[in-house]
């Protein structure tokens, strides 16, 4: 696509959005990022209603657009969350593989621009509530009993309430703004053990109760929303902990699904979405609020633990990731192809479906366009983000993203373009020498997704020139430091 054509498309989107949402009233934005929710785990993406029921998430699809080819930049948590906030592929950061540990420093650069910064500059009230998993402070380990800065408040958010790392992490507490919620003293008395086997830090503060965490986070979000004024736009980044293990459904929802605790936990997630929607309706803000629902990566299928609730749900018949190959951590589509729904009443056509390829890093540019602006010329800001506003406006022929790079938990990368997917078997930069043996069994892979969406037939031997072309494209994107 020529620069002139891209310029015309950008200008057209800018003015079309301007006409749709008005010159003086910017839309509110609620972005809901579920944790480890697979492509096939909600009804509107194929989950059997006899097993699990997700009426509120379904209602978003009924009133908006459902994407079938929405992707995360990585198949694990921290890198995807980084890509969402920065509009940058996460492997451009210091995190080349894996996720952040509980004591890691803040990953996004506080001197850089996040989407929260951009919206805050436009007059939005901003909040990040839910799972964070992007670190705090500038040292490892940080002093958890001191001010946790830099942190979300240095990235453009006005308010922050969070589970700092993972569901049932060793912190065992909530974070509010830049400190441990309810901290009484600097004393700590380690006790018991988390789901992951490590002792809780035992901070002198209220300890989280796993089965109640989703309701606490939801109540905090509802409370924040109720403080908003119709005269000031707001951006809520809400990240529930469901359905990440340990699977701990609420007392209210336990036993309510027909596929065990995992199904109950999915229904807790749906209840949480419903509380947000009902609050917006009650306040008369639903009409001017964009609600986006998605997940940070595919669902986890712990085959090594047959007793796990996820496996029990599968045995009942739930297809956690639909028919996609792989799951969380993997390079295949089951790891990175996720539910993605945009409900924007009066703008996005109700019940519409888009098969166009988008990536979580594209949220940055899309929000910039939605708020009547264009992306900055500097490629240091959101270097890999393409706006999918044309798709939301029904302009399916406008195709800003033609390729993308995704990665798995160990940093192995893949590129998708022109209906093909190439998987490189090279280890990422600075990968530990003692772990390189896990790459020795990896092979280059090439799939024709148009004919083989389940990635079953590796065509690398049959089409070496195609693989070479895609490998060179991937190398080019990595070396030049930006994609857009």
C-alpha positions in Angstrom: 0.0 0.0 0.0 1.5 3.4 -1.0 2.0 6.2 1.5 -0.6 8.3 -0.3 -3.3 5.6 0.1 -2.4 5.1 3.8 -2.6 8.9 4.3 -6.1 9.0 2.7 -7.3 6.1 4.8 -6.0 7.7 7.9 -7.7 11.0 7.2 -10.9 9.3 6.2 -11.0 7.4 9.5 -10.2 10.5 11.4 -13.1 12.6 10.0 -15.5 9.7 10.0 -14.9 9.0 13.7 -15.2 12.8 14.3 -18.6 12.9 12.7 -19.8 9.8 14.5 -18.9 10.7 18.0 -19.2 14.4 17.8 -16.8 17.3 18.1 -17.3 18.0 21.8 -18.1 14.6 23.4 -15.4 12.0 23.4 -16.5 8.4 24.1 -15.8 6.7 27.4 -13.8 3.5 27.1 -13.9 0.3 29.2 -11.4 -2.3 28.3 -11.9 -5.7 30.0 -8.9 -8.1 29.8 -9.7 -11.5 31.1 -6.9 -13.8 32.2 -6.2 -17.1 30.3 -9.7 -17.2 28.8 -9.6 -19.4 25.7 -11.2 -18.8 22.3 -13.9 -21.4 22.9 -14.8 -20.7 26.5 -17.8 -18.3 26.0 -21.0 -19.0 24.3 -20.7 -16.4 21.5 -17.4 -18.2 20.5 -18.9 -21.7 20.6 -19.1 -22.8 24.2 -22.0 -25.1 24.8 -24.7 -23.4 26.9 -25.5 -26.7 28.5 -22.1 -26.6 30.0 -21.5 -22.9 30.8 -23.5 -19.7 30.4 -22.0 -16.3 29.6 -25.1 -14.0 28.9 -23.4 -10.7 29.6 -20.4 -11.4 27.4 -22.8 -12.7 24.7 -24.7 -9.4 24.9 -21.6 -7.5 24.0 -21.3 -9.6 20.8 -25.0 -9.1 20.1 -24.6 -5.3 20.4 -21.2 -5.0 18.7 -18.5 -6.6 16.6 -16.9 -10.0 17.2 -13.5 -10.6 15.8 -12.5 -14.1 14.8 -8.8 -13.3 14.1 -7.8 -11.2 17.1 -4.4 -12.0 18.5 -2.2 -11.3 21.4 1.5 -10.5 20.9 2.5 -13.3 23.2 0.9 -16.4 24.6 1.5 -15.4 28.2 0.5 -12.6 30.5 3.1 -9.9 31.1 4.2 -9.4 27.5 0.6 -9.1 26.2 -0.2 -6.5 28.9 2.9 -4.6 28.0 1.9 -4.6 24.3 -1.6 -3.4 25.1 -0.4 -0.4 27.1 2.6 0.6 24.9 1.5 -0.4 21.3 4.9 -2.1 21.0 5.8 -5.8 20.5 6.9 -6.9 24.0 10.2 -8.5 22.7 11.4 -4.9 22.0 11.4 -4.4 25.8 13.8 -6.0 28.3 11.4 -9.0 28.5 12.5 -11.3 25.7 10.7 -14.4 27.0 8.6 -15.6 29.9 6.7 -13.4 32.4 7.8 -11.0 35.2 8.4 -12.5 38.6 6.7 -11.2 41.7 9.6 -8.9 42.6 10.3 -7.5 39.1 10.7 -3.8 38.5 8.2 -1.8 36.3 8.5 -3.0 32.7 7.0 -0.1 30.7 9.3 2.9 30.6 7.7 5.7 32.7 9.4 8.2 30.3 7.6 6.6 27.4 4.0 7.0 26.2 1.3 4.6 27.2 -2.3 4.6 25.9 -3.3 5.8 29.4 -0.9 8.8 29.0 -2.4 9.7 25.7 -6.0 9.5 27.0 -5.1 11.3 30.2 -3.6 14.1 28.1 -7.0 14.4 26.3 -8.8 15.0 29.6 -9.8 11.4 30.4 -10.0 10.1 33.9 -8.1 6.8 33.9 -8.0 3.8 36.1 -6.2 0.4 36.1 -8.0 -2.1 38.3 -7.4 -5.8 38.4 -4.4 -8.0 37.6 -1.3 -5.8 36.9 1.7 -8.2 36.3 4.0 -5.4 34.9 6.1 -4.8 38.0 6.7 -1.9 40.4 9.6 0.3 41.2 13.0 0.5 39.5 15.0 -2.1 41.5 14.8 -5.9 41.9 13.7 -6.7 44.4 11.7 -3.6 45.3 10.9 -2.7 48.9 7.3 -3.8 48.9 6.6 -2.0 52.1 7.7 1.4 50.7 6.2 3.5 47.9 5.9 1.3 44.8 7.2 3.9 42.3 7.5 4.2 39.5 4.3 2.3 38.8 0.9 2.7 37.1 0.5 6.2 38.4 3.6 7.1 36.4 2.1 5.5 33.3 -0.9 7.8 32.9 -3.3 6.2 35.4 -5.1 8.4 38.0 -6.1 5.4 40.1 -4.8 1.9 40.6 -6.1 -1.1 42.6 -4.6 -4.5 41.8 -3.5 -8.0 42.3 0.2 -7.2 41.7 1.3 -10.3 39.9 -0.9 -13.5 39.6 -3.9 -14.9 41.2 -2.6 -16.4 44.5 0.8 -14.8 44.1 3.2 -14.7 47.0 2.3 -11.0 47.7 -1.1 -12.2 49.1 -2.3 -8.6 49.3 -3.9 -5.9 47.1 -2.1 -2.8 45.8 -3.8 0.6 45.9 -2.2 3.4 43.9 1.5 3.2 45.0 1.4 1.1 48.2 0.1 -2.1 49.7 -3.6 -1.7 50.5 -4.2 -1.4 54.2 -0.5 -1.7 55.2 -0.1 -1.3 59.0 3.6 -1.6 59.4 6.8 -2.8 57.7 6.7 -6.1 59.5 6.3 -9.3 57.5 5.7 -12.8 58.8 5.9 -15.4 56.0 3.2 -18.1 56.3 1.7 -21.0 54.5 2.2 -21.5 50.8 0.6 -20.3 47.6 -0.7 -22.4 44.7 2.8 -22.1 43.2 4.5 -23.6 46.2 6.2 -20.4 47.6 5.5 -18.9 51.0 3.3 -15.9 51.2 5.3 -12.8 52.2 3.0 -12.2 55.1 2.7 -8.4 54.9 1.0 -6.7 57.8 -2.0 -5.9 55.7 -5.4 -7.5 54.8 -4.7 -10.8 53.0 -6.6 -11.7 49.9 -9.1 -14.5 50.0 -8.9 -16.2 46.6 -12.6 -17.0 46.1 -13.5 -13.4 46.9 -10.8 -11.6 44.7 -13.0 -11.3 41.6 -15.8 -9.7 43.5 -13.4 -7.3 45.3 -11.9 -6.2 42.0 -15.4 -5.8 40.4 -16.7 -3.8 43.3 -13.6 -1.5 43.1 -14.4 -0.9 39.4 -18.0 -0.3 40.0 -17.2 2.2 42.8 -14.8 4.0 40.5 -17.3 4.2 37.7 -19.9 5.6 40.0 -17.6 8.5 40.7 -17.4 9.5 37.1 -19.2 12.5 35.6 -21.1 12.5 32.3 -19.1 15.7 31.5 -15.6 14.1 31.7 -14.6 11.1 29.6 -13.1 8.1 31.3 -10.9 5.1 30.5 -11.2 2.0 32.7 -8.7 -0.8 32.2 -10.3 -3.6 34.1 -8.3 -6.9 34.3 -10.2 -9.7 36.2 -8.1 -12.6 37.5 -10.5 -15.3 36.0 -9.9 -17.8 34.7 -6.2 -18.1 35.8 -5.4 -20.9 38.1 -5.9 -21.6 40.9 -9.5 -22.1 39.9 -11.4 -20.5 42.8 -15.1 -19.7 41.9 -17.0 -17.6 44.3 -19.4 -19.0 46.8 -22.2 -17.5 44.8 -21.3 -19.2 41.6 -19.9 -22.5 42.9 -21.8 -25.5 41.4 -23.8 -23.3 39.0 -22.2 -24.5 35.7 -22.3 -28.0 34.3 -18.6 -28.5 33.8 -17.2 -28.2 37.3 -15.3 -25.4 39.1 -13.7 -24.1 35.9 -17.1 -23.5 34.3 -18.2 -21.8 37.6 -15.2 -19.5 37.4 -16.0 -18.6 33.8 -19.5 -17.6 35.0 -17.9 -15.5 37.7 -16.1 -13.7 35.0 -19.3 -13.2 33.1 -21.0 -11.9 36.3 -18.2 -9.4 36.7 -18.7 -8.1 33.1 -22.4 -7.9 33.9 -21.8 -5.7 36.9 -19.8 -3.3 34.8 -22.5 -3.1 32.1 -25.3 -2.7 34.6 -23.4 0.1 36.3 -23.0 1.9 33.0 -26.7 1.5 32.3 -27.7 2.7 35.7 -25.6 5.8 35.3 -26.9 6.5 31.8 -23.4 6.2 30.4 -23.8 3.0 28.3 -24.7 4.8 25.1 -21.5 6.8 25.0 -19.2 4.1 26.2 -17.1 1.7 24.1 -16.8 -1.6 25.9 -14.1 -4.0 24.7 -13.8 -7.6 26.0 -10.9 -9.9 25.3 -8.2 -12.1 27.0 -4.4 -11.9 27.5 -3.8 -15.3 25.9 -5.3 -18.6 25.2 -6.7 -21.0 27.8 -4.4 -23.2 29.9 -4.7 -26.9 29.3 -2.6 -28.6 32.1 -2.5 -32.1 30.7 0.2 -33.0 33.2 -2.4 -32.5 36.0 -5.4 -34.6 34.9 -7.1 -33.8 38.2 -7.0 -30.0 37.4 -10.4 -28.2 37.1 -9.5 -27.2 33.5 -9.1 -30.9 32.6 -12.3 -31.8 34.3 -14.1 -29.2 32.2 -12.6 -30.6 29.1 -13.8 -34.1 30.1 -17.3 -32.7 30.4 -17.0 -31.5 26.8 -15.9 -27.9 27.1 -13.5 -26.9 24.2 -11.5 -24.3 26.1 -9.7 -23.1 23.0 -12.3 -24.2 20.4 -10.7 -26.2 17.6 -7.4 -24.3 17.7 -4.1 -26.1 18.1 -2.2 -25.4 21.3 -2.9 -23.5 24.4 -1.4 -20.8 26.7 2.5 -20.7 26.5 2.5 -22.2 22.9 3.3 -20.6 19.6 0.1 -22.0 17.9 -3.2 -20.2 17.5 -4.6 -21.7 20.7 -2.0 -19.6 22.6 -2.6 -16.3 20.9 -6.0 -16.3 19.1 -8.4 -14.9 21.6 -12.0 -13.7 21.9 -12.2 -10.0 21.1 -15.5 -8.1 21.1 -16.2 -4.3 20.6 -19.5 -2.9 21.6 -20.0 0.7 20.6 -23.7 1.5 20.4 -24.7 3.6 17.4 -21.4 3.2 15.7 -20.4 -0.5 15.5 -23.1 -2.5 13.7 -24.9 -4.9 16.1 -24.1 -8.6 15.7 -21.4 -8.0 13.2 -18.4 -10.3 12.7 -14.9 -9.4 11.4 -12.5 -11.9 10.1 -9.7 -9.3 9.7 -6.4 -9.8 11.5 -5.8 -7.6 14.5 -3.3 -7.7 17.3 -3.6 -6.4 20.9 -0.8 -3.9 20.2 -3.3 -2.2 17.8 -5.5 -1.0 20.6 -3.2 2.0 21.1 -3.6 3.4 17.6 -7.3 2.6 17.5 -8.0 4.6 20.7 -5.9 7.5 19.3 -8.1 7.5 16.2 -11.3 7.1 18.1 -10.5 10.2 20.2 -10.2 12.3 17.0 -6.5 12.3 16.7 -3.8 10.7 14.5 -0.7 8.7 15.5 2.4 10.7 16.2 5.1 10.8 13.6 7.7 9.5 16.1 8.1 5.7 15.8 9.2 5.7 19.4 5.5 5.9 20.4 3.5 2.7 19.8 5.9 1.5 17.1 3.9 -1.6 16.1 0.3 -0.3 16.4 -2.2 -0.1 13.5 -5.7 1.3 14.0 -8.6 -1.1 13.4 -11.1 1.7 13.5 -11.9 1.1 9.8 -13.2 -2.3 10.7 -15.4 -0.9 13.5 -16.9 1.6 11.0 -17.7 -1.2 8.6 -14.9 -0.5 6.1 -13.6 -4.0 5.8 -11.8 -3.2 2.6 -9.4 -0.9 4.4 -6.6 -3.2 5.6 -4.0 -1.4 7.7 -2.4 -4.5 9.2 -1.2 -7.0 6.6 1.2 -9.0 8.8 2.1 -9.4 12.5 4.5 -11.2 14.8 3.5 -13.3 17.8 5.6 -15.2 20.4 5.3 -18.0 22.8 6.4 -18.2 26.5 10.0 -19.0 25.7 10.4 -16.3 23.1 10.0 -18.3 19.9 8.4 -16.1 17.3 6.0 -16.5 14.4 4.9 -14.2 11.6 1.5 -14.3 9.9 0.9 -12.7 6.4 -1.1 -13.4 3.3 -2.9 -16.3 4.9 0.4 -18.0 5.9 2.1 -18.5 9.2 5.9 -19.1 9.6 7.3 -20.2 12.9 11.0 -19.5 13.5 12.9 -21.9 15.8 15.6 -19.5 16.9 16.0 -18.7 20.6 15.4 -15.1 21.7 18.2 -12.7 22.6 19.9 -13.4 26.0 18.2 -16.7 26.4 20.0 -18.7 29.1 22.7 -21.0 27.8 21.7 -23.8 30.2 18.2 -23.8 28.7 19.1 -23.7 25.0 18.5 -27.5 24.8 14.8 -26.9 24.8 15.2 -25.3 21.4 17.1 -28.2 19.9 14.0 -30.2 19.4 12.2 -27.2 17.8 11.7 -27.2 14.0 10.9 -24.4 11.6 7.2 -24.6 10.7 5.1 -23.2 7.8 1.3 -23.4 7.7 -1.2 -22.3 5.1 -3.9 -21.0 7.5 -6.3 -20.4 4.6 -6.5 -24.2 4.1 -5.2 -25.4 7.4 -6.5 -23.1 10.2 -5.7 -25.8 12.8 -2.0 -25.8 11.9 -1.8 -29.6 11.3 0.3 -29.8 8.1 3.8 -28.4 8.2 4.7 -27.3 4.7 8.2 -26.1 5.4 9.8 -28.7 3.1 7.3 -28.1 0.3 7.6 -24.3 0.2 11.1 -23.3 1.3 11.0 -20.0 -0.7 7.8 -19.0 1.0 9.4 -19.7 4.4 12.5 -17.7 3.4 10.4 -14.7 2.3 8.5 -14.7 5.6 11.7 -15.2 7.7 13.2 -12.2 5.9 10.1 -10.1 6.6 10.2 -11.0 10.3 13.9 -10.1 10.5 13.2 -6.8 8.8 10.5 -5.9 11.3 12.7 -6.8 14.2 15.8 -4.9 13.0 14.2 -1.6 12.1 12.7 -1.1 15.5 9.1 -0.4 14.4 6.4 -2.0 12.3 3.9 0.8 11.5 
